[in-house]
Amino acid sequence: IGTCFTGYEVFMRKIQPKVQSKSIRRLGSQLVEQWMMSGCAANLSNILALSNINATNSSACSTGTEAIVYAYERIKQGKAKLILAGGSDPYSPYCWAGFDSMRLLCRNQYENPTQASRPMSASASGFVPSAGAGILVVEELEHAIKRNATIYAEIVGGEVNAGGQRNGGTMTYPNPIRVIDCIQSTLNQANIKGEDIDLISGHLTGTKADKLEIINWIEALSLKNKFPYINAPKSLFGHLIGAAGAVETIASALQINDGFIHPNINCEDLHPDVEKIYPREKISMHLIENKDINYVAKASFGFGDVNSCLILKKYV
């Protein structure tokens, strides 16, 4: 179970005040398990008696997708039949304040909060932080069939890499070459071409990086005439940081299983730079129902120039 900020809120609200007031004895005996990064995974292991691997990853906003890739790889290696994988990050104004100091958060929609998260919009002014968790059961296919599990989608490709903060990559911007490598590696694993992708579930946050991400998708998938639909889950529920990729992968699996494409809300004023390079009709502002989706590409990118990508396939 991945996370970026788990424990920080506990530190600021519980530990720091008591340490400053010299009331350490009042901290309690369970405080460590509340603030340690692996606390979520450890507690799930305890509740469900999970004993294969109990680990926590943390790679900024790539964390949730990365955790699923790691579970997928472990199962492919034959080291596990079933793994719970995903991400969790808490409500944490202390951490969000750091993003705000970088002028990355939306600042002009205080009176209209439901309109604040605006990926790909000309009037986007930053991302909207969110909190929550998303956990998936990643399982060997034969094992899932044997126990008669509901199979929402198959993972047929997964990759994690980094850009080394070179070739345009920095602490806060991805190296486009390595982003493209990451996506293309998943295509190769899935043995498909870019034109086979029906839907892109983007990282798209509502910042100036949106256009750069779309350029990378076009290059990675070699898009020329046939373009897949693209959606921005963060327009619906904000940016869950370490949990974002996991929750968005769940959204991708549900769209495959139930045959729909969720809308990109708040981008009625599509950014002209995006409209120049991507067909408007493939960036739906409304719910599309009764849509057959065979392949979804889901990617996440994070500070530190880190990338992760999954290819999900419809189970038939």
ZILINQUI-V935886 format. One line per field, one symbol per residue. ss: DSSP state (A for helix, B for strand, O for the rest). phi: phi as a letter, one per 40 degrees, with the letter a starting at -180 (. if undefined). burial: b if it has 9 or more other C-alpha atoms within 8 Angstrom, else e. Layout:
ss: ???
phi: ???
burial: ???
This chain:
ss: OBOOOOOAAAAAAAAAAAAAOOOAAAOOOOAAAAAOOOAAAAAAAAAAOOOOOOOOOOOAAAAAAAAAAAAAAAAAOOOOOBBBBBBBBOOOAAAAAAAAAOOOBOOOOOOOAAAOOOOOBOOOOOBOBOOBBBBBBBBOAAAAAAOOOOOOOBBBBBBBBBOOOOOOOOOOOOOAAAAAAAAAAAAAAAOOOAAAOOBBBOOOOOOOAAAAAAAAAAAAOOOOOOOOBBBOOAAAAOBOAAAAAAAAAAAAAAAAAAOBBOOOOOOOOBOAAAAAAOOAAAOOOOOBBOOOOOBBBBBBBBOOOBBBBBBBBOOO
phi: .cabbdgccccccbcdcccccfbdcccgcbcdccbcdcccccccdccbfcbcababbabfccdccdcccccdcccccgcababcaiaaaccadcccdcccccgcccbbbccbccbccbdgccbcbhcbcaaiaabbccaddccccccgccbcabcbaaababbgfbfgcbcbbcccccccdcccccccccfbbdccccabbccebgbccdccccdccdcccfcbbbbccbbbdcccbgbcfccdccccccdcccccccgabccccgbdcdcdccccbbcdccbccbcbbfbcbcbbbbbbbadggbbaabbbbccb
burial: bbbbbbbbbbbbebbbbbbeeebeeebeeeeeebbbbbbbbbebbeeeebeeebebbbbbbbbbbbbbbebbbbbeeeebbbbbbbbbbbebeebbeebbeeebbbeebeeeeeebbbbbbbebbbbbbbbbbbbbebbbeebbeeeeeeebbbbbbbbbbbbbbeebbbbbbbbbebbbbbbbbbbbbbeebbbebbbbbbbbbbbebbbebbbbbbbbbebeeebbbbbbbbbbebbbbbbbbbbbbbbbbbbbbebbbbbbbbbeebbeebbeebbeebbbbebbeeeebbbbbbbbbbbbbbbbbbbbbbee
